[in-house]
Amino acid sequence: MAKTSMIERDKKRRRLAKKYEARRARLKAIAKDESLPAEERFAARLKLAEIPRNASPTRIHNRCDLTGRPRGYYRKLRMSRIALRDLASNGLIPGMVKSSW
């Protein structure tokens, strides 16, 4: 189990990224638009810099929903390989069985 503080920090980053998503996209579009005057694009860059750093989607780290483990993460299932194996061994995932040959 991961430290609770790390799990909560990541949850906070996810909330902030979702909150500022539209504003970031709008400001980035203005800053990249070459047809606009340089002053307007520069102002958009300054406003973009005022947005909290943790609102950036690149600062989000994928963690297992069950355990908070940061490594061995399956995006499609949103869980770590260890949690997946435990659930599969207990028969809680339909259609998944332990392999044997």
Backbone bond lengths (Angstrom), bond angles and torsions (degrees), N, CA, C in turn:
res aa  C-N    CA-C-N  psi(-1)  N-CA   C-N-CA  omega(-1)  CA-C   N-CA-C  phi
1 M - - - 1.453 - - 1.531 109.17 -
2 A 1.301 115.15 132.45 1.461 120.88 -179.53 1.531 110.01 -75.50
3 K 1.333 114.07 162.49 1.458 118.42 177.17 1.525 109.27 -62.52
4 T 1.307 115.96 138.97 1.462 121.05 -178.69 1.522 110.65 -61.01
5 S 1.329 117.10 -35.80 1.465 120.09 -178.70 1.529 111.14 -63.74
6 M 1.337 117.09 -36.70 1.464 119.93 179.47 1.525 111.00 -69.62
7 I 1.321 116.17 -39.29 1.465 120.34 178.57 1.527 109.96 -64.22
8 E 1.333 116.45 -45.15 1.469 120.84 -179.58 1.529 111.27 -66.41
9 R 1.322 117.27 -36.80 1.467 121.22 178.30 1.527 110.07 -62.26
10 D 1.321 115.71 -41.70 1.460 119.47 179.87 1.529 111.16 -68.61
11 K 1.341 116.66 -37.89 1.470 120.08 176.94 1.527 110.86 -62.72
12 K 1.330 115.54 -40.13 1.463 120.44 178.44 1.520 110.62 -62.71
13 R 1.334 116.21 -42.30 1.460 120.25 178.68 1.520 111.23 -63.40
14 R 1.325 117.26 -39.09 1.465 120.40 178.32 1.528 111.09 -64.31
15 R 1.342 116.53 -42.16 1.466 120.59 178.14 1.525 110.84 -62.12
16 L 1.335 116.71 -46.52 1.463 120.55 -179.21 1.523 111.70 -64.08
17 A 1.314 116.99 -41.11 1.467 120.49 -179.60 1.530 110.39 -62.47
18 K 1.318 115.89 -40.00 1.471 119.53 179.37 1.524 111.08 -69.24
19 K 1.338 116.24 -38.78 1.463 121.57 -178.17 1.529 111.42 -64.64
20 Y 1.335 117.04 -42.49 1.460 121.56 -174.43 1.521 113.26 -97.59
21 E 1.318 118.45 6.53 1.468 121.77 -174.36 1.527 112.76 -57.68
22 A 1.327 116.64 -49.86 1.466 120.12 -177.29 1.525 111.13 -67.44
23 R 1.324 116.87 -41.96 1.462 120.78 -179.36 1.522 110.85 -63.77
24 R 1.345 117.04 -43.00 1.459 120.92 178.65 1.527 111.09 -61.73
25 A 1.331 116.41 -44.09 1.466 120.61 -178.68 1.528 110.83 -63.19
26 R 1.337 116.42 -42.03 1.457 120.32 -179.26 1.532 110.83 -65.12
27 L 1.332 116.95 -45.83 1.461 120.55 -179.22 1.530 111.80 -67.37
28 K 1.328 116.91 -37.47 1.469 119.64 178.33 1.525 110.72 -66.28
29 A 1.332 117.01 -38.06 1.462 120.29 178.50 1.531 110.71 -63.96
30 I 1.331 116.53 -40.39 1.469 120.36 178.23 1.530 109.96 -65.99
31 A 1.326 116.58 -43.34 1.462 120.70 -177.11 1.523 112.16 -66.29
32 K 1.316 118.08 -29.35 1.472 121.08 -178.55 1.522 113.58 -89.77
33 D 1.328 117.52 -14.20 1.463 121.58 -175.63 1.535 110.13 -74.11
34 E 1.322 115.92 109.92 1.461 121.81 -177.35 1.525 112.76 -71.92
35 S 1.325 118.23 -19.29 1.462 120.66 -177.87 1.532 112.16 -76.34
36 L 1.326 117.64 -16.63 1.463 121.19 179.91 1.530 110.09 -83.99
37 P 1.340 116.94 157.31 1.470 119.31 177.86 1.535 111.56 -65.88
38 A 1.320 115.96 154.28 1.461 121.72 -176.24 1.526 111.95 -62.38
39 E 1.336 117.24 -35.00 1.466 120.02 -179.26 1.520 111.34 -64.16
40 E 1.312 115.52 -40.74 1.474 119.97 -179.51 1.533 110.80 -67.60
41 R 1.329 116.24 -40.89 1.472 119.47 177.96 1.522 111.02 -66.32
42 F 1.335 116.68 -38.17 1.463 120.78 178.55 1.530 110.56 -65.37
43 A 1.330 116.87 -39.99 1.467 120.87 177.91 1.526 110.30 -63.24
44 A 1.328 116.38 -38.30 1.465 119.98 178.07 1.524 110.16 -65.30
45 R 1.337 117.61 -38.86 1.470 121.01 177.30 1.527 111.12 -63.90
46 L 1.333 117.09 -38.92 1.467 120.25 178.32 1.532 111.30 -65.66
47 K 1.332 115.93 -41.65 1.467 119.02 177.64 1.521 111.16 -66.15
48 L 1.324 115.89 -35.01 1.460 120.71 178.04 1.532 110.54 -65.36
49 A 1.324 116.20 -34.68 1.460 120.47 179.38 1.528 111.97 -71.46
50 E 1.331 117.49 -21.69 1.465 121.25 179.80 1.529 112.44 -78.25
51 I 1.322 116.35 -19.15 1.466 120.21 178.81 1.532 108.05 -68.41
52 P 1.337 118.80 140.56 1.472 120.32 -178.84 1.521 112.38 -57.66
53 R 1.331 115.52 144.90 1.465 120.15 -179.45 1.510 111.82 -62.27
54 N 1.317 116.90 -36.62 1.458 120.34 -178.07 1.527 112.14 -70.17
55 A 1.320 117.79 -5.10 1.459 120.93 176.71 1.527 111.36 -83.08
56 S 1.320 116.95 -4.38 1.458 120.18 179.37 1.530 110.03 -79.63
57 P 1.329 118.06 133.28 1.466 120.07 -178.69 1.526 113.56 -65.34
58 T 1.330 117.60 -20.24 1.463 119.29 -179.35 1.522 112.18 -73.98
59 R 1.323 118.05 -15.50 1.461 121.04 179.53 1.522 112.64 -85.69
60 I 1.319 117.10 -7.03 1.467 121.19 178.29 1.520 108.50 -76.75
61 H 1.324 116.23 133.70 1.459 121.14 177.88 1.523 108.05 -113.48
62 N 1.325 116.90 129.21 1.457 120.18 179.58 1.520 110.22 -67.53
63 R 1.321 115.63 128.28 1.465 121.74 178.79 1.513 109.26 -133.31
64 C 1.323 114.98 151.34 1.458 121.67 177.70 1.528 109.06 -62.56
65 D 1.330 117.02 135.00 1.462 120.83 178.80 1.519 112.20 -68.72
66 L 1.318 117.00 -28.88 1.461 120.18 -176.90 1.524 112.90 -85.86
67 T 1.324 116.65 -45.11 1.462 120.00 -172.77 1.519 114.38 -112.30
68 G 1.321 118.13 -19.88 1.454 121.25 -176.97 1.510 113.26 84.56
69 R 1.325 117.41 6.12 1.463 121.35 -178.70 1.533 110.04 -64.64
70 P 1.366 117.43 130.33 1.459 119.63 -176.45 1.523 114.74 -86.76
71 R 1.326 117.62 -15.28 1.463 120.08 -176.48 1.520 110.61 -112.37
72 G 1.320 115.72 159.50 1.459 120.82 179.67 1.515 110.99 65.09
73 Y 1.322 116.86 44.98 1.458 123.86 -172.21 1.525 110.40 -100.65
74 Y 1.329 116.67 129.74 1.466 121.73 174.24 1.518 108.17 -98.10
75 R 1.325 116.94 115.48 1.466 120.75 -177.14 1.524 112.21 -62.46
76 K 1.301 115.97 -41.44 1.457 120.22 -175.71 1.537 111.65 -62.43
77 L 1.317 116.28 -34.62 1.465 121.45 -177.19 1.519 112.81 -101.23
78 R 1.327 117.73 -11.50 1.464 124.27 -177.88 1.525 112.55 55.93
79 M 1.331 116.49 40.06 1.459 120.94 176.91 1.518 110.32 -149.62
80 S 1.321 114.82 164.45 1.454 119.80 -178.52 1.524 110.12 -82.93
81 R 1.307 114.84 166.24 1.463 120.47 -178.82 1.521 110.99 -64.36
82 I 1.319 117.61 -33.83 1.457 121.06 -178.23 1.530 110.59 -70.50
83 A 1.343 116.29 -44.34 1.462 119.95 178.30 1.527 110.48 -64.27
84 L 1.333 116.24 -38.21 1.464 120.44 178.11 1.523 110.65 -62.33
85 R 1.314 116.80 -43.87 1.471 120.36 -179.67 1.530 111.41 -64.61
86 D 1.337 117.01 -40.92 1.465 120.58 178.50 1.526 111.56 -62.43
87 L 1.328 116.54 -45.38 1.464 120.07 179.89 1.526 110.84 -65.42
88 A 1.333 116.54 -40.05 1.461 120.22 179.97 1.524 110.76 -67.00
89 S 1.324 117.34 -39.56 1.466 120.80 179.91 1.516 111.87 -65.81
90 N 1.321 116.14 -32.43 1.466 120.63 178.68 1.525 112.45 -83.77
91 G 1.330 116.99 -2.26 1.461 120.90 178.48 1.503 113.81 76.46
92 L 1.316 118.58 25.30 1.459 121.86 -177.37 1.526 113.37 -92.22
93 I 1.331 117.16 -6.04 1.459 120.85 177.47 1.522 107.67 -112.30
94 P 1.322 117.63 114.07 1.461 120.42 -176.83 1.524 112.08 -61.90
95 G 1.321 116.29 133.39 1.449 122.03 175.85 1.512 114.86 83.99
96 M 1.318 118.40 -4.23 1.466 120.27 -179.14 1.527 108.56 -105.26
97 V 1.331 115.02 124.96 1.457 120.26 179.24 1.519 108.69 -127.75
98 K 1.298 115.94 156.49 1.465 121.14 177.82 1.528 108.13 -68.34
99 S 1.325 115.21 132.95 1.452 118.36 -177.30 1.529 110.71 -76.91
100 S 1.323 115.07 146.36 1.460 121.19 174.40 1.512 108.07 -152.27
101 W 1.313 116.98 141.30 1.475 120.36 179.07 1.485 111.65 -146.01
